[in-house]
Amino acid sequence: QVQLVESGGGSVQSGGSLRLSCAASGYTFITSYMAWFRQAPGKEREGVAAIDNDGRLTYKDSVKGRFTISRDNAESTLTLQMNSLKPEDTAIYYCAARAPYRGGPRTKTELSESQYDYWGQGTQVTVSS
């Protein structure tokens, strides 16, 4: 049974930092494409950052230079380091995984929700001004 469990959310002031973690189990983590998504109140869920099993990275334009996605294949853990946080980063953040048998998503679809099969329960990030 696939499980993705996020942790590390919380409340910070604008300009602060948070580090999110996602512990994965129940599938072959090392071969899977992973991503972070977020959903703000009243908005659709959007892709924030993605990483393939070789470490190739994709970021949403608005978080480039501020967020860093990384993975530890030995620990089956996905991480999102968020710096210089802004109020517009406030959202529930979700860890997502693509089923390994599907291989990687097509180029430019790495942050599309439809490309991922497994989801965590989410962790709240609140940034105050």
Contacts in CASP RR format, 6 or more apart in sequence:
PFRMAT RR
TARGET T0000
AUTHOR 0000-0000-0000
METHOD contacts of the structure
MODEL  1
QVQLVESGGGSVQSGGSLRLSCAASGYTFITSYMAWFRQAPGKEREGVAA
IDNDGRLTYKDSVKGRFTISRDNAESTLTLQMNSLKPEDTAIYYCAARAP
YRGGPRTKTELSESQYDYWGQGTQVTVSS
1 26 0 8 1.000
2 24 0 8 1.000
2 25 0 8 1.000
2 26 0 8 1.000
2 27 0 8 1.000
2 97 0 8 1.000
2 118 0 8 1.000
3 23 0 8 1.000
3 24 0 8 1.000
3 25 0 8 1.000
3 26 0 8 1.000
3 120 0 8 1.000
4 22 0 8 1.000
4 23 0 8 1.000
4 24 0 8 1.000
4 95 0 8 1.000
4 96 0 8 1.000
4 97 0 8 1.000
4 118 0 8 1.000
4 119 0 8 1.000
4 120 0 8 1.000
5 22 0 8 1.000
5 23 0 8 1.000
5 95 0 8 1.000
5 120 0 8 1.000
5 121 0 8 1.000
6 20 0 8 1.000
6 21 0 8 1.000
6 22 0 8 1.000
6 93 0 8 1.000
6 94 0 8 1.000
6 95 0 8 1.000
6 120 0 8 1.000
6 121 0 8 1.000
6 122 0 8 1.000
6 123 0 8 1.000
7 20 0 8 1.000
7 21 0 8 1.000
7 22 0 8 1.000
7 23 0 8 1.000
7 123 0 8 1.000
8 18 0 8 1.000
8 19 0 8 1.000
8 20 0 8 1.000
8 21 0 8 1.000
8 123 0 8 1.000
9 18 0 8 1.000
9 20 0 8 1.000
9 93 0 8 1.000
9 123 0 8 1.000
9 124 0 8 1.000
9 125 0 8 1.000
10 18 0 8 1.000
10 123 0 8 1.000
10 124 0 8 1.000
10 125 0 8 1.000
10 126 0 8 1.000
11 126 0 8 1.000
11 127 0 8 1.000
11 128 0 8 1.000
12 18 0 8 1.000
12 85 0 8 1.000
12 125 0 8 1.000
12 126 0 8 1.000
12 127 0 8 1.000
12 128 0 8 1.000
13 127 0 8 1.000
13 128 0 8 1.000
13 129 0 8 1.000
14 85 0 8 1.000
14 86 0 8 1.000
14 87 0 8 1.000
14 127 0 8 1.000
14 128 0 8 1.000
14 129 0 8 1.000
15 83 0 8 1.000
15 84 0 8 1.000
15 85 0 8 1.000
15 86 0 8 1.000
15 127 0 8 1.000
16 83 0 8 1.000
16 84 0 8 1.000
16 85 0 8 1.000
16 127 0 8 1.000
17 81 0 8 1.000
17 82 0 8 1.000
17 83 0 8 1.000
17 84 0 8 1.000
17 85 0 8 1.000
18 82 0 8 1.000
18 85 0 8 1.000
18 125 0 8 1.000
19 79 0 8 1.000
19 80 0 8 1.000
19 81 0 8 1.000
19 82 0 8 1.000
20 36 0 8 1.000
20 79 0 8 1.000
20 80 0 8 1.000
20 82 0 8 1.000
20 93 0 8 1.000
20 95 0 8 1.000
20 123 0 8 1.000
20 125 0 8 1.000
21 77 0 8 1.000
21 78 0 8 1.000
21 79 0 8 1.000
22 34 0 8 1.000
22 36 0 8 1.000
22 77 0 8 1.000
22 78 0 8 1.000
22 79 0 8 1.000
22 95 0 8 1.000
22 120 0 8 1.000
23 76 0 8 1.000
23 77 0 8 1.000
24 32 0 8 1.000
24 34 0 8 1.000
24 76 0 8 1.000
24 77 0 8 1.000
24 78 0 8 1.000
24 95 0 8 1.000
24 97 0 8 1.000
25 76 0 8 1.000
27 97 0 8 1.000
27 99 0 8 1.000
27 100 0 8 1.000
27 118 0 8 1.000
28 100 0 8 1.000
29 71 0 8 1.000
29 73 0 8 1.000
29 76 0 8 1.000
29 97 0 8 1.000
30 53 0 8 1.000
30 73 0 8 1.000
30 76 0 8 1.000
31 53 0 8 1.000
31 100 0 8 1.000
31 103 0 8 1.000
32 53 0 8 1.000
32 97 0 8 1.000
32 98 0 8 1.000
32 99 0 8 1.000
32 100 0 8 1.000
33 50 0 8 1.000
33 51 0 8 1.000
33 52 0 8 1.000
33 53 0 8 1.000
33 97 0 8 1.000
33 98 0 8 1.000
33 103 0 8 1.000
33 104 0 8 1.000
33 105 0 8 1.000
33 110 0 8 1.000
33 115 0 8 1.000
33 116 0 8 1.000
34 50 0 8 1.000
34 51 0 8 1.000
34 69 0 8 1.000
34 71 0 8 1.000
34 78 0 8 1.000
34 95 0 8 1.000
34 96 0 8 1.000
34 97 0 8 1.000
34 98 0 8 1.000
35 47 0 8 1.000
35 48 0 8 1.000
35 49 0 8 1.000
35 50 0 8 1.000
35 51 0 8 1.000
35 69 0 8 1.000
35 95 0 8 1.000
35 96 0 8 1.000
35 97 0 8 1.000
35 98 0 8 1.000
35 110 0 8 1.000
35 111 0 8 1.000
35 116 0 8 1.000
36 47 0 8 1.000
36 48 0 8 1.000
36 49 0 8 1.000
36 50 0 8 1.000
36 69 0 8 1.000
36 78 0 8 1.000
36 80 0 8 1.000
36 93 0 8 1.000
36 94 0 8 1.000
36 95 0 8 1.000
36 96 0 8 1.000
37 45 0 8 1.000
37 46 0 8 1.000
37 47 0 8 1.000
37 48 0 8 1.000
37 93 0 8 1.000
37 94 0 8 1.000
37 96 0 8 1.000
37 111 0 8 1.000
37 113 0 8 1.000
37 116 0 8 1.000
38 45 0 8 1.000
38 46 0 8 1.000
38 47 0 8 1.000
38 48 0 8 1.000
38 89 0 8 1.000
38 91 0 8 1.000
38 92 0 8 1.000
38 93 0 8 1.000
38 94 0 8 1.000
38 125 0 8 1.000
39 45 0 8 1.000
39 46 0 8 1.000
39 91 0 8 1.000
39 92 0 8 1.000
39 94 0 8 1.000
40 88 0 8 1.000
40 90 0 8 1.000
40 91 0 8 1.000
43 91 0 8 1.000
45 94 0 8 1.000
45 113 0 8 1.000
46 60 0 8 1.000
46 111 0 8 1.000
47 60 0 8 1.000
47 111 0 8 1.000
47 112 0 8 1.000
47 113 0 8 1.000
48 59 0 8 1.000
48 60 0 8 1.000
48 63 0 8 1.000
48 67 0 8 1.000
48 80 0 8 1.000
48 93 0 8 1.000
48 111 0 8 1.000
49 57 0 8 1.000
49 58 0 8 1.000
49 59 0 8 1.000
49 60 0 8 1.000
49 63 0 8 1.000
49 67 0 8 1.000
49 68 0 8 1.000
49 69 0 8 1.000
49 80 0 8 1.000
49 111 0 8 1.000
50 57 0 8 1.000
50 58 0 8 1.000
50 69 0 8 1.000
50 110 0 8 1.000
50 111 0 8 1.000
51 57 0 8 1.000
51 58 0 8 1.000
51 69 0 8 1.000
51 70 0 8 1.000
51 71 0 8 1.000
51 78 0 8 1.000
52 104 0 8 1.000
53 73 0 8 1.000
55 71 0 8 1.000
57 69 0 8 1.000
58 110 0 8 1.000
58 111 0 8 1.000
59 65 0 8 1.000
59 67 0 8 1.000
59 69 0 8 1.000
60 111 0 8 1.000
62 88 0 8 1.000
63 82 0 8 1.000
63 89 0 8 1.000
66 82 0 8 1.000
66 83 0 8 1.000
66 84 0 8 1.000
66 85 0 8 1.000
67 80 0 8 1.000
67 81 0 8 1.000
67 82 0 8 1.000
67 83 0 8 1.000
68 80 0 8 1.000
68 81 0 8 1.000
68 83 0 8 1.000
69 78 0 8 1.000
69 79 0 8 1.000
69 80 0 8 1.000
69 81 0 8 1.000
70 78 0 8 1.000
70 79 0 8 1.000
70 81 0 8 1.000
71 77 0 8 1.000
71 78 0 8 1.000
71 79 0 8 1.000
72 79 0 8 1.000
78 95 0 8 1.000
80 93 0 8 1.000
82 89 0 8 1.000
82 125 0 8 1.000
85 125 0 8 1.000
85 127 0 8 1.000
86 127 0 8 1.000
87 127 0 8 1.000
87 128 0 8 1.000
87 129 0 8 1.000
88 127 0 8 1.000
89 125 0 8 1.000
89 127 0 8 1.000
90 125 0 8 1.000
90 126 0 8 1.000
90 127 0 8 1.000
91 125 0 8 1.000
92 122 0 8 1.000
92 123 0 8 1.000
92 124 0 8 1.000
92 125 0 8 1.000
93 122 0 8 1.000
93 123 0 8 1.000
93 124 0 8 1.000
93 125 0 8 1.000
94 119 0 8 1.000
94 120 0 8 1.000
94 121 0 8 1.000
94 122 0 8 1.000
95 119 0 8 1.000
95 120 0 8 1.000
95 122 0 8 1.000
96 113 0 8 1.000
96 116 0 8 1.000
96 118 0 8 1.000
96 119 0 8 1.000
96 120 0 8 1.000
97 116 0 8 1.000
97 117 0 8 1.000
97 118 0 8 1.000
98 104 0 8 1.000
98 105 0 8 1.000
98 115 0 8 1.000
98 116 0 8 1.000
98 117 0 8 1.000
98 118 0 8 1.000
99 117 0 8 1.000
99 118 0 8 1.000
102 117 0 8 1.000
105 112 0 8 1.000
105 115 0 8 1.000
109 115 0 8 1.000
END
